[in-house]
Structure formats: C-alpha cells, structure tokens
Amino acid sequence: MKSLYFIRHGQSLANTGAVSMHDTLIPLTDLGLQQAIELQQRWKIQPSYIYCSELKRAQQTAQVFSDAYQVSPVILKELNEFRCLDLKTVEGLQGTERGILAQKYWQDADVTHHDGDDSDSFQDFIDRVDLFIQKIPNFQDNNLFFGHGIWIGLLAWRLMGCKVENNADMRKFRQYQTALPMFNTVVYKLTVSNEGIQQLQWFEV
C-alpha cells in the first residue's frame, strides 16, 4: 500500500481578484506564502519526492516543503492548471470580470472548445489528468504533488470512472467539483492498495 498527497497552492494573486496576468506567472500573495509555511509546520510525513506543476504559485508552495525536507522539487506538466480562457481574452480584466467570462464558459460547456492558442480545451485537460493517472503505479509512497484545485477535482472524477463526453457531463463535473472542499493549501490523500484499489479523500493535517 502507498499514499500520495495532493496539495493545492497557497493563496495566489489571482485568488484576490487582481488584474489578469499569464497563468504561469501568477505568484503567491504574502498570505499564500504564510499558508504554505503553516501547512509545512503541521506536516508530519517525510516526502520521498516532491512534484509540482509548471505554474509559479504551485512551485512557490512546493519550495517551502523542499527547503524544509531538502528534497528538490520535480516539475511535472501533467499537474498543470486548466486554462479555459486565453490571456488575450482576459488581459486587463479584474477578477469579477474574469468570473463573468468563466461563468459563460461553464454554461456553454463545450468539451472541445479552444478559447485561443494559449488555452486548453476541456478534453485537453482530461487527457492531461488521465496521463497522470496512468503513471500512478510508478510513483513512490509519500510523494507530494503541488498543484491546483480543479485539477484535484477532475482527478477525483476520473478515479470514480466518470466521463465527460458532452456539455451535460461537463456541467455535472462542474457541479461536483465546486462542491468539494478546495480552499488554499487543502490536501487530498490518494491511497493505493497492493491490489491497485485507489481511494481519494480529503486529508486533514
């Protein structure tokens, strides 16, 4: 049996409703960094490996643990956030304005829609999470993965065997995902039995 831990990044500048910037460059706020430090101080498990997405806010959160345990973080692009809106679409907008566009995106719920060259379709996102799931047998016990809330939600959805093949499925996923506990620095634990049975649950540190 092994345990894998998935940690959402600390509060980011985007979480405060700040003006849009490229998704990969969004940093933690001072509060977000403090959240990461406080989580690490409560953490009791020596990580075997530390992985993070390519996005700055996840890397900064991971770095707090890397410094504490002297385990260098490994960037894993399969952990990347879902980017449904192109930067050209949201450039110069505040969080409330972005929220209106995001709400319309989820109302339309087109699985194959690309907003622009610098965006994902939802199918791209599914493929990315599914690729990670295929790699689960290769990861060691007590690996830590630093990433993003909706990513954890889709991981849970796919581990349950749920599909997203049309706009109705996509809306069902969104309803499920937004109901999950997904605050900054939330932790989910994936237990994998020796028989390959996988169970994901919220992990209170």
N, C-alpha and C positions, 0 to 999 in steps of 0.2 A: 504494500500500500504506500502511496505517496500523496503529498499535499502540495498544491500550487496556490499561490496567493496573488490576487489581482487587486491593485490599488489605484484608485482614481487620484489624479493630481490634486495639489492644493489649489486654493482659490487663484484664479488667473485674472489678468486684466480684463479679458472678455467677459468673465463672470460678473464684473462690476458694471457692465454696460458701456464700457469705453468705446471710443471710435475704432472702427474696423482696421485691422492690420492683417498681414499674411498669417494664415493659421499656424505655420511652422514657427513663427517668431513671437507668438504671444507669450509673455513671461508670467511668472507668479507675481502676485502682489506681496507686500510685506506680510500681510496676514496669511497668505498662502504658504509662504516660506515658514512662518511660525507654526502653521498647521502641520506641515511636513516634519518639522523638528519635534513637535509634541507627539506625533504618531510614532516616530522613531524611538523616542524616550520611553514609550509604553511597550514597544515591541520586545518580545521575549525569545524570538526564534532566529537562530543564526542562519542567514541565507546561504545557500550553496552557489547560486548565481543570481544576478540582478539584471533584468531586461527592462528596456523602456522603448517607447515609440520614438519616432524621429522629431517629435514636436518639443519645443523648448520647455513648456510647462511640465511635461512628463519627465523630461531629462533633469530639470532642476529638483523635482521631488525625489527622483531616484538618487540624485547625487548626495542628498542628505544621508541616505542609508549607505551608499557607497563609502562615504567618508567615515561613517561610524564603524562599519564592518570590514573596511579595507578590501572590498570586493568591487572590482571595476565593472561599471555598467556596460551592457551589450545592447546596441541599438537593434531593434527588431521591427522592420517596417510593417509586418503583419499586425502590429499593435496600433497602427496609425488611426487617428480620429476619422470619423465620417465627415467629409467635406461636401455638403449638399449644395452650397452656394459659392459661386466663383467670386474671387476678390473683386473683379470688375463690377459685379452686381452690388456688392455691399460696401464698396470703397467710400469712405467719408461718412458712413452711417453710424448712428449710436445704437446701443443695444435694443432699445424699444423698436426702432425702425427695422433692424435686422429681424426682430421677433415677428413682425408682421409678414415679412417675406418668408420666413421659415414656416409660419403657420399655413400660408398658402401652399408651400411645397408639400406639407404633410396632408393637406386637404386634397390636393391633386393626386398625390401618392402614385406617381408613375415610376415603376421599378427600374426602367431603363433610361430615364431622363438624365441628360447631362446639362447642367446649367452653363458650363463653359469648359475651356481646355484645362483649367486649374480646379476642377471639381470631380467628384465621384458620382456615378450613378449608384442607386441603392444596390443593384446587382454587383457592382464593383466591390462594394462594402461587404456584401455577403461572401463573395469569393475570397476576400482577404481574411475574414474570420474563419471560414471553412478551411483555408490553408493552414491557419494556426491550429485548428482542431486536429488536422491530420498529423501535426507534429507533436501533439501532446504525449504520445508514448516515448518520445525521445528526451523529454525534459526530466530533470532530476528532482528528487524530493526537496521541498523547501526552496523552490525557485520563487523569486518575487518578480511580478510583472507590473510595471507602472504605465498607466495609460489613461483611458477616457471612459466616461460614464456610459454613453450609448453603445460603445464597443462591448462593455461588460454585459449590457442588456441583450445585445444580439448574440453574444456567446451563450448566455443562458437560454435564449430562444432556440438556438440551433442544437444545443445539447439535449433539449427536450424533444427534438425531432420535428419542430415546427418549420413550415416552409413559408416563403414569401414569393409567390408566383404572380400575384396580381395586386391591384390597388386595394382591394378589400383585405387581403393578407397583410399588406403594408400598414394599413390603418390599425389592424388588430395588434400588430407588433408595437406600434407607437403607443397604443393604449396600455399595453403590458409594460413596456419599457419605462414610461413616465410614472408608473405606479410603484416601481422598485425603489428602495432606499438608495439614493445615489448622491449623497452630499459629498463635498470635497474631502478627500482622503478616506472615503469609505473603503472597506476591504471585503472582498469576497474570496472564499476558500473553495477550491476545487479538490475534492478527494477522489482519487483514482484507486480502485481496489486491484488486487493482484489478478482478478479476472477481467479487468478492464471496465468495470462499472464506474460511472462518473457521477458525482453529486456535487452541485454548486450551491453554496449557501452564504448568506451574509455572515461575516466573521467579526465579532465584537472584540476589539483589542482593549 
